[in-house]
Amino acid sequence: MDHTFSRLGAGTGLPAAYLSAASLSFSDFLRSQAPELLPGARAAELNNQGALSEVPHGTTIVAVTYAGGVLLAGDRRATSGNLIAQRDMEKVYPTDEYSAVGIAGTAGLAVEMVRLYTVELAYYEKIEGVPLSLDGKANKLATTVRENLTMAMNGLAVVPLFVGYDVDADSPRGRIVSYDVVGGRYEERAGFHAVGSGSLFARSALKKLYDPEGAQADAVRWAVEALYDAADDDSATGGPDLSRRIFPSIITITGAEGAVRLSEEETSAVAEAVVADRSQRPRG
C-alpha cells in the first residue's frame, strides 16, 4: 500500500490517493490501496483448506413488476451442505434510492459484493454529482459479478438479481435484470423472475399468478405465494416460519417512495394469510 504523501494529501493524514477523483470506480481504488478488503480475498485460503463445502449458501429470490413499481423478495434460509446454516438471513438489499439487489449463491461473498456495489453507486454519485442511470447501475453490477469469475470457477459462485425503477425512461417503470456467474446481463421482460435453488418452482407459481396490471399488494402476495411453493419442493428454501416469526424479506420500489423495505408486520400478515389459505385447501 502506497503511503507516500503528495502536496494534495499534505496535512490531512491521508495518502494522496485517498483525495484523488481520478477514477470513477471505488473497486479500482480498493484494488490499488487495500486489495485484501475486496470480496473473496480469503477464498483461496478456504479453497486450500478444503472448506468450500462448508460455506453457507443463500437460496431463492423472486422479483415482480406491478403497476407503478417493482419488488424484490427472498426467503431467509441459508444452507451448508445438507444442514441449515441460518434461518433468518437477509438476502435482499436496497442499493440506492431506486434500486435493490437480491443474492443467491455463496452467502458471505454475496453480502460483501452487495455492500461493495452499494458503495460503488454512492461513490459515483459523489464524484459526478448525479446518480448512474438504471442501465449504468445494471452494467456496474455485471462488472462486479465478472470480477468474481475466478472465485466462481472455484465453487464460490454468486448470482444476483437486480431490480430498479427507471425514473429517466419516457414511461417510468420497474425493471428486472438477471445475471449469470460470468457477468452476463439479461433484461427480464416477462414481468417476473427468480434465481436460486427454488427458482424453477417460484417461476412456475408466478406464471399462474402474474398480472401486469396488478397493484403492489397483489405483487407482494404473489411473491410470498411463489416463495411458499419453492419451499414446498426445495429443501434449501425456507418457507414462512410461524413459530419462530421468520418471514420473507420484501423491498418495494416506486417512483414516489423509492426503495422501501416492508416491515415485519406487513410481511407476516401476508405470509400468515397464505399459510391459512393453503391449510384450508383440500388435500390430495
C-alpha positions as CSV (number, residue, x, y, z in Angstrom):
1,M,0.0,0.0,0.0
2,D,1.4,3.4,-1.0
3,H,1.6,5.8,1.9
4,T,3.6,8.4,0.0
5,F,2.1,11.9,0.7
6,S,1.9,14.5,-2.0
7,R,1.1,18.1,-1.7
8,L,-2.6,17.3,-2.3
9,G,-2.6,15.0,0.8
10,A,-0.3,17.0,3.0
11,G,-1.7,17.9,6.4
12,T,-4.8,15.6,6.0
13,G,-3.2,12.4,7.5
14,L,-4.2,10.5,4.3
15,P,-2.3,9.3,1.3
16,A,-2.8,11.4,-1.8
17,A,-4.7,8.5,-3.5
18,Y,-7.5,8.9,-0.9
19,L,-8.1,12.5,-2.1
20,S,-8.0,11.9,-5.8
21,A,-11.0,11.7,-8.0
22,A,-9.1,10.2,-10.9
23,S,-11.2,7.0,-11.0
24,L,-15.0,6.7,-11.0
25,S,-14.7,3.1,-9.7
26,F,-14.4,2.5,-5.9
27,S,-13.4,-1.1,-6.7
28,D,-10.4,0.2,-8.7
29,F,-9.4,2.4,-5.8
30,L,-9.8,-0.5,-3.3
31,R,-7.9,-2.8,-5.6
32,S,-4.9,-0.4,-5.7
33,Q,-5.0,0.6,-2.0
34,A,-6.3,-2.3,0.0
35,P,-6.9,-5.4,-2.2
36,E,-7.3,-7.6,0.9
37,L,-10.6,-5.9,1.5
38,L,-12.1,-7.0,-1.8
39,P,-14.8,-9.7,-1.8
40,G,-13.4,-13.2,-2.0
41,A,-9.9,-12.2,-0.7
42,R,-10.0,-15.2,1.7
43,A,-11.5,-17.6,-0.9
44,A,-8.1,-19.0,-2.0
45,E,-7.3,-19.8,1.7
46,L,-10.7,-21.6,2.1
47,N,-10.1,-23.5,-1.1
48,N,-6.7,-24.7,0.1
49,Q,-8.3,-25.8,3.3
50,G,-11.0,-27.8,1.5
51,A,-13.7,-25.8,3.3
52,L,-15.8,-24.8,0.3
53,S,-18.4,-27.5,1.1
54,E,-19.0,-25.8,4.5
55,V,-19.6,-22.3,3.2
56,P,-23.2,-21.2,3.7
57,H,-25.3,-20.6,0.5
58,G,-28.3,-18.4,0.1
59,T,-31.2,-19.7,-2.0
60,T,-34.4,-18.3,-3.6
61,I,-35.0,-14.7,-4.7
62,V,-38.0,-13.5,-6.7
63,A,-38.8,-10.2,-8.4
64,V,-42.1,-8.9,-9.7
65,T,-43.1,-5.8,-11.6
66,Y,-46.5,-4.3,-11.0
67,A,-48.5,-1.1,-11.9
68,G,-46.3,1.7,-10.7
69,G,-43.3,-0.2,-9.4
70,V,-41.3,-3.4,-8.8
71,L,-40.5,-5.6,-5.8
72,L,-37.8,-8.0,-4.7
73,A,-38.4,-10.8,-2.2
74,G,-36.3,-13.5,-0.7
75,D,-36.6,-16.4,1.7
76,R,-34.5,-16.4,4.8
77,R,-32.7,-19.7,4.8
78,A,-29.0,-20.3,4.2
79,T,-27.7,-23.9,3.9
80,S,-24.3,-25.5,4.3
81,G,-24.4,-28.9,2.5
82,N,-27.3,-30.8,3.9
83,L,-27.6,-28.6,7.0
84,I,-29.4,-25.3,7.7
85,A,-26.7,-22.8,8.4
86,Q,-29.0,-19.8,9.2
87,R,-32.8,-19.5,9.4
88,D,-33.1,-15.7,9.2
89,M,-30.5,-14.5,6.7
90,E,-31.3,-11.2,4.8
91,K,-30.8,-11.7,1.1
92,V,-32.4,-8.6,-0.4
93,Y,-30.8,-5.2,0.0
94,P,-31.7,-1.6,-1.2
95,T,-28.6,-0.3,-3.0
96,D,-29.7,3.3,-3.6
97,E,-32.9,5.3,-3.8
98,Y,-34.4,3.4,-6.8
99,S,-32.6,0.0,-6.9
100,A,-32.2,-3.1,-4.9
101,V,-30.3,-6.4,-5.3
102,G,-31.1,-9.9,-4.1
103,I,-28.4,-12.6,-3.7
104,A,-28.2,-16.3,-4.3
105,G,-25.1,-18.4,-4.0
106,T,-22.2,-18.2,-1.6
107,A,-23.7,-16.2,1.2
108,G,-20.8,-14.4,2.8
109,L,-19.2,-13.4,-0.5
110,A,-22.5,-12.3,-1.9
111,V,-23.2,-10.0,1.0
112,E,-19.7,-8.4,0.6
113,M,-20.3,-7.9,-3.1
114,V,-23.6,-6.1,-2.5
115,R,-22.0,-3.9,0.1
116,L,-19.2,-3.0,-2.3
117,Y,-21.7,-2.4,-5.1
118,T,-23.8,-0.1,-2.9
119,V,-20.6,1.9,-2.1
120,E,-19.8,2.0,-5.9
121,L,-23.1,3.7,-6.6
122,A,-22.7,6.2,-3.8
123,Y,-19.1,6.8,-4.9
124,Y,-20.0,7.5,-8.5
125,E,-22.8,9.9,-7.4
126,K,-20.4,11.9,-5.1
127,I,-17.7,12.2,-7.8
128,E,-20.1,13.0,-10.7
129,G,-22.8,14.9,-8.8
130,V,-25.5,12.8,-10.4
131,P,-26.6,9.1,-9.9
132,L,-26.0,6.5,-12.5
133,S,-28.8,5.7,-14.9
134,L,-30.6,2.4,-14.3
135,D,-28.7,0.8,-17.3
136,G,-25.5,2.1,-15.8
137,K,-26.4,0.6,-12.4
138,A,-27.2,-2.8,-14.1
139,N,-23.9,-2.7,-16.1
140,K,-21.9,-1.8,-12.9
141,L,-23.3,-4.9,-11.2
142,A,-22.4,-7.0,-14.2
143,T,-18.8,-5.8,-13.8
144,T,-18.9,-6.6,-10.1
145,V,-20.0,-10.2,-10.8
146,R,-17.4,-10.6,-13.6
147,E,-14.7,-9.6,-11.2
148,N,-15.7,-12.7,-9.1
149,L,-15.2,-15.1,-12.0
150,T,-12.0,-16.7,-10.5
151,M,-13.9,-17.4,-7.3
152,A,-16.9,-18.7,-9.2
153,M,-14.7,-21.2,-11.1
154,N,-13.5,-22.4,-7.7
155,G,-17.0,-23.1,-6.5
156,L,-17.8,-19.7,-4.8
157,A,-20.4,-18.5,-7.3
158,V,-22.7,-15.5,-6.6
159,V,-25.9,-14.9,-8.7
160,P,-27.6,-11.6,-8.0
161,L,-31.0,-10.4,-9.1
162,F,-31.3,-6.6,-9.8
163,V,-34.4,-4.6,-9.7
164,G,-34.9,-0.8,-10.1
165,Y,-37.4,1.9,-11.0
166,D,-36.3,3.7,-14.2
167,V,-37.3,7.3,-13.4
168,D,-35.4,8.6,-16.5
169,A,-37.4,6.5,-19.0
170,D,-40.0,8.1,-21.3
171,S,-42.5,6.0,-19.4
172,P,-41.1,5.4,-15.9
173,R,-41.4,1.8,-14.9
174,G,-40.0,-1.0,-12.8
175,R,-37.3,-3.3,-14.4
176,I,-35.7,-6.6,-13.6
177,V,-32.2,-7.7,-14.6
178,S,-30.7,-11.1,-14.1
179,Y,-27.1,-12.3,-14.4
180,D,-25.1,-15.4,-14.9
181,V,-21.9,-16.3,-13.0
182,V,-19.6,-14.8,-15.6
183,G,-21.3,-11.4,-15.5
184,G,-23.7,-11.8,-18.4
185,R,-26.6,-9.4,-18.1
186,Y,-30.2,-10.2,-19.2
187,E,-33.3,-7.9,-19.0
188,E,-36.3,-9.9,-17.9
189,R,-39.3,-8.7,-19.8
190,A,-42.0,-11.2,-18.6
191,G,-42.7,-9.1,-15.5
192,F,-41.2,-11.6,-13.0
193,H,-38.2,-13.7,-12.5
194,A,-36.5,-15.9,-9.8
195,V,-33.0,-17.1,-9.1
196,G,-31.6,-19.7,-6.7
197,S,-32.2,-23.3,-6.0
198,G,-36.0,-22.9,-5.7
199,S,-36.3,-20.6,-8.7
200,L,-37.9,-23.2,-11.0
201,F,-40.8,-23.7,-8.6
202,A,-41.1,-20.0,-7.9
203,R,-41.3,-19.0,-11.6
204,S,-43.9,-21.7,-12.2
205,A,-46.1,-20.2,-9.4
206,L,-45.6,-16.7,-10.8
207,K,-46.6,-17.8,-14.3
208,K,-50.1,-18.6,-13.0
209,L,-50.4,-15.6,-10.6
210,Y,-48.9,-12.7,-12.5
211,D,-51.0,-9.8,-13.8
212,P,-49.1,-6.8,-15.3
213,E,-51.9,-4.5,-14.1
214,G,-51.8,-5.8,-10.5
215,A,-51.3,-3.4,-7.6
216,Q,-48.5,-3.5,-5.1
217,A,-50.5,-5.5,-2.6
218,D,-51.2,-8.1,-5.3
219,A,-47.5,-8.4,-6.2
220,V,-46.5,-8.8,-2.5
221,R,-49.0,-11.7,-2.2
222,W,-47.7,-13.3,-5.5
223,A,-44.1,-13.1,-4.2
224,V,-45.0,-14.8,-0.9
225,E,-47.0,-17.5,-2.7
226,A,-44.1,-18.1,-5.1
227,L,-41.6,-18.5,-2.2
228,Y,-44.1,-20.8,-0.3
229,D,-44.3,-23.0,-3.4
230,A,-40.5,-23.0,-3.8
231,A,-40.1,-24.0,-0.1
232,D,-42.6,-26.8,-0.6
233,D,-40.4,-28.5,-3.2
234,D,-36.9,-27.3,-2.5
235,S,-35.3,-28.2,0.9
236,A,-32.8,-25.3,0.6
237,T,-35.6,-22.7,0.5
238,G,-37.2,-21.7,3.8
239,G,-41.0,-21.0,3.9
240,P,-42.8,-18.8,6.4
241,D,-41.9,-20.0,9.9
242,L,-44.8,-19.0,12.1
243,S,-43.4,-20.5,15.3
244,R,-40.1,-18.5,15.1
245,R,-41.8,-15.5,13.4
246,I,-39.5,-15.6,10.4
247,F,-41.0,-14.3,7.2
248,P,-39.7,-13.4,3.7
249,S,-37.9,-10.2,3.2
250,I,-39.5,-7.8,0.7
251,I,-38.4,-4.5,-0.8
252,T,-40.8,-2.4,-3.0
253,I,-39.6,0.4,-5.3
254,T,-41.9,3.1,-6.7
255,G,-41.2,6.5,-8.3
256,A,-43.0,8.2,-5.4
257,E,-41.4,6.4,-2.4
258,G,-38.2,4.9,-3.8
259,A,-36.9,1.7,-2.3
260,V,-38.8,0.7,0.9
261,R,-38.3,-2.5,3.0
262,L,-41.6,-3.8,4.2
263,S,-42.0,-4.1,7.9
264,E,-42.2,-7.5,9.6
265,E,-45.9,-6.7,10.5
266,E,-46.7,-6.2,6.8
267,T,-44.9,-9.4,5.6
268,S,-46.1,-11.5,8.5
269,A,-49.8,-10.6,7.7
270,V,-49.4,-11.7,4.1
271,A,-47.4,-14.8,5.0
272,E,-49.9,-15.9,7.6
273,A,-52.8,-15.3,5.2
274,V,-51.1,-17.5,2.6
275,V,-50.4,-20.3,5.1
276,A,-54.0,-20.1,6.3
277,D,-55.4,-20.3,2.8
278,R,-53.2,-23.3,1.9
279,S,-54.2,-25.1,5.0
280,Q,-57.9,-24.8,4.0
281,R,-57.4,-26.4,0.6
282,P,-58.4,-30.0,0.1
283,R,-55.5,-32.4,0.5
284,G,-55.0,-35.0,-2.2
